[in-house]
Amino acid sequence: MRRIKVLVVDDTVVMRRLVSEALSGDDDIEVVGVAANGRIALQKLDALKPDAITLDLEMPEMGGIETVKELRKDHPNTPVIMLSALTVEGAESTLEALAAGANDYVTKPSSSGGMDQTIAHLRRELLPRIKGYFAKDEPVTAAPPVRPVPTSGAPRVATRVQAVAIASSTGGPNALEAVFKAWTQPLSVPIVMVQHMPPVFTKSLADRLDRLSGMAVHEAEEGQEILPGHAYIAPGGKHLEVRQAGPRVVARIHEGPPENSCRPAADVLFRSVAETYGASALAVVMTGMGKDGLAGCEVICQAGGRAVAQDEATSVIWGMPSYIVRAGLAENVLPLDQIASSISFKLGNSLASR
């Protein structure tokens, strides 16, 4: 396989060197150049022809968000991965960069760690993301479908949906924005979500979705009641489950072991949704790397619930939804712009009042 050519853009000499060292240690990656700001990076594109770009957010002359906007005019498909500070400001700026066209992000390591720790962090976070954009489809070794799922013709008779569980990862923030923007009024059921993000970022994402949507969107809190017309996102670094508590359903937040190398993990949430809502649960699996959500989706379908997957054409990375589709679990495989309307249709187009 041809080595993946990467351009590293950061305003500090130290970070450029650390990112370059982290990437260059991999046989599949070649760092073809560095740049101290976005303007210099744009000037180097034609000569270097990078396959992917790592891009700092805060830089003099031309910062990360402005650079992404300019880059997308002539290079709409080049993967761009932002490097972001683990702060509220960094999270908000990262979401703006993603909305402007960046593909993904990694958080910068803490300054308290040594150089070896920093390089290890960057290598662990950056390499799978970069390689994910160039990986060829691999055979999916999933269990046989837990039940036959019709993909065309008349819809099957199903239990009324009482809860929607959504899972997403790479490309997820933009995908979630597209879905939530379409809901100008609250839905008649609650939504619970896992988006693979670190602490701080999930709160910023919840606030952003809340501003854009008719749904009330929260970063989930321990013991919080799960209510119709509201959406709850798992906090970064913690699992979210839903549990029956007398007549109410409430959120349970904990730091159990990661699953699929993820915390929060969609499988953890989906299993609890299956246990709490049974056949009235609807799982929605959108763009993302890996297979988180597959095992949990199987449990939801075994309980009589249903599943929807985002299609390959509109996914940034067709990893998570591809496993649902190939396992025969997806009742529908939909482009992003049809997911919100499909969910609304499955709810009977019934809206709750706020």
N, C-alpha and C positions, 0 to 999 in steps of 0.2 A: 504494500500500500504506500502511495506517495505520502510523504510527511506533510502534516498540516502546518501551514505557514501562519505565524501569529505576529501581529504588531502590538507592542506594549506601550501604552500611553499613560504617563503619570508625571506630575510636575516635580517630584522629588527624585534625586539621583538614587537614593537608597532604595526606594520602593521599585523603581525601574529595574534595579539590579536584582532585588529579591524575587520579583515576579519572573524575570528572565531566567534566573537560576532555577526556580521551581519548575518552570516549563521545559527548559532545555535538558533537564535530567531525564526526560522521557523520550524514548526512541521514535515515537510517532509525531513529535512536535519539533518544529524549527522556528525559533524566534528570528524573524527576518529584519527586525528593526525596532527602534524605540523612538518616542517623541515626548517632548516636555509639555505640550499642550495640544488642544484640538486643532488649532490652525496648522501647526507643523505636521500633525498626523494627516490631515486632509491633503496637504501638499505632497506627502510621500506615497499616497495610495497608488497612483498610476505606476510608479517605479517599482514598488515593493509587491503589489498585488497580493495582499494578505488574504488568507482564507477566513481568518477570525481576528477580532480586535478585543483587547482588554483595555478598559477606559476608566480613568479616575473621574470622579464627579466634580471635585473642586480644583480648578486649575486657572492660572492667569490667562488673560487674552481671550481664550475660548474654553469654557468649561464643558463638562460632560454632556449636559442636556442640549446645549446649543450645537455641540459637535454631532450628536446623534441626529438631530434634525437636518443638519447639512448633509451628513453622510447618506441619509436615506433618500435624498433627491436623486442620486446617481448610483447608489449601491444598496438597493432595497433588501437584498437577501444575505448580505455578509453578517454572520453572527457577531453580535456585540455584547460583551459581558462587562457590566459595571463593577467597579470596586467601590464599596460604600462603607462609611463609618457606622458603627453600631450605636447610633443616636437617633433621637426623634427627628432632628433636622435631616440626618442622613437617610432615614427611612422615607421621609416625605419626598426628598429630592430623588431618591431611587425610584419611587413610584411614578414621579414625573418623567424620569428618563425612560422607564418602561412604556409609559403612555406615548412618548415621543418616538418609540421604535426600537429601543434596546431589547435584546432577547432575554437576558437573565442578569443576575448580579451575584457577587459574593461579598461578604463582609470582611473588612480589613481586620487582621488579628490585633489583639491588645498590644499596646506598646510595652507592657510589662514583660512579655515573653522575649526570649533571646532570638537570635537570628535563625538558629536551627528550628525552633518551634514555629517561627513565622513562615519559613520555607515549607515546613511540613504542612502547616495549615493551608497555605496557598496551593500546594500540590494536591492536597486532599480535596479541596473545594473546586479548584479550577479545572484540573485535568478531566474528570468525568463529564463536566459540562461542555468543554470544548470538543471532546471526542464524541459526545452524544449527537452533535450536529452532523457528523460525518460517518457514523456507524451504519453499516449495512443492516438491513432487517435480519434478525436471527430467528430461527424456529422457536416458537413458543411451546414450551412443554407444560401445558396445563392439563388439569384433570378433564375428563369428558364433561360436556354440559350437564348441569344438575337437573335440567328439565328442558324440553324443547321450547324454543322461543320463536314465535312467528315474526318475520321481518317484513312481510307484505300482506296485502289483503285486509280483510276486516279485523279490527282490533279484538283481542280476546276479552272476555268478560273478566273484570278485575275488581278486587276490593277497592273501595274509595280510598284515595291517597290521603293520609293524615300527617305525613312528615316527609320532607325531602332532605336527603343527605348528599352533599357535593364533595368531591375530591379533586384536587388539582395541584400541579407543581410547576415545572418550567413553563412559562407562558401563562400561568394561571391568573396573576393579577389583572392583566388586560382582558382575559377571557371572562373573568368574574365581572369586571366593569361592564362588558358588553351585555352580559345576561341581566345584571341588576338595573342597568339603565332602561332596559325594556319594560321593567315593572314600575309603572308610574303610580300604582296603587298597591297597598299591601296585599299579599296573597292570603288565602283562607287557612293556611297551614304554616307551621314553623319550618325554617331551614337551618340545618346544622352543617358546618363546613370544616374541612381540613385543607389548608393551603400550606405547603411546606415553606415555612419562613421562620427566621429567628425571633427571639423576643424583641419587643419594640415595634418591629415591622408589622406584626399582625394587628396591633392597635391602630397604627396609621392606616392600614388597609381597611379595617372596619370603619374607621371614621370617613375615609374616602368613599366607600360604597354607600354609607349612610347618607352622605351629601348628594349622591347621584341618583338615589333610588327612592321609590315610594315605600320600600321596606325599611323598618328600623333595624339597623345593623349594629351588633355589639361584638366586642371581644369577650368571649364567654368567661364567666366568673363562677367560682365554686358555689353551688346551691342555688344559682339563678334559675328562675322558672322559665321553662321553654314554652313560649306563647305563640299563637297564630299571628301572622303579620310581622313577625320578627325573625331575624337571621342571626346566628351565633357562630363565630369563627374560633377555632381552637387557638389558645394563646401559644406563641412561639415557645418551643422547648418543653411543652407539656401536652399530655394526651387529654382529649375531650371525650367523655362518654355521656349518654343520657340515661337516666334511671327513673323508674316509677317511685314516687314518694306519696303514698296515699292517692288522692285524686289528681295530684299534680305530676308533671314530668319535670325533672330538674337536671341541671348540668353537674357533672362530676369532673373535677380537674385533678390530675395527678401526674407524678413523674415516674411512672412505671417504665420498664425497660423499652428501649427503642424497638420497633418492628420494621423490617425492610430498611434498616439503618435510619429510620425516621422517628422523630418525636416532635410534633404530633404525627400520628400515623392514621391514615384513612381506615385501615383494617380494624383498628381499635374502636374507632367511632362507629363504623358500619356494623360490627358485631353487636354493639349496644343498641343501635337503632333496630336491628332485627329482633333482639330480645324484647324491646320496649313496644315497638309498633307492629311487628310481625308482617302479615300480608298487606298492611296498609302503608308500607314504606316504599319510597322511590329513591333509588340510588342514581346519581349522575356523576360520571367519571369523565373529566376533561383533560386537556393537554398536560403532559408531564412525563418526566423520565422515570424509568423503573416500572415496577408492577404493584406498588402499594394500592390497595383497594380491591385487588382480585379476590383474595381469600374472604374479605368482608362482604364483597358483592355476592359471592357464592352463598354465604350464609343468609343474606337478605333474600336471594332468589329461592333458596331451600325453604324459607319461611313463607313463601308465596308472594313476596314482594317483586318489584320490577326494577329494571336497570336501563339507563340510556347512556350512550357513549358518544363523545365528540368524534367527528370523522378525521381521517388522516390529512386531507387537504387543508383544513383550517387549524390544525394543531401545530404549535411550534415544534413540539416533539411528540410523535405518536407512540408513546411508550405505554403509559397507564391505560388509556382507552383501548389500545390494541389488544391487550391481554383480555379485557372484558369481551371484546368482539370475537376473538379467536377461541375463547372458551365457550362461545355460544350463549352468553348471558344477556347480550344487549337486545332489548325489545326494539330499539331504534338506534341507528347510527346517523348522527345529524351534523350538518355544518353548524358552526358557532352561532350564526345569525338565526337559527331555528330552535335553539335549545330553550330559550325563555318561553317562546310561544308553545313549544311542545309541553313544557312543564305546566303552563297555565291550562292547556287543553286537557291534560290528564287530571287536573283538579276540577274540571268541569267549568272552567272560566269563572269560578266563584271567587269574589274578592271580599276580604274582611275590612271592616272600618277600623281606623286607627283610634 
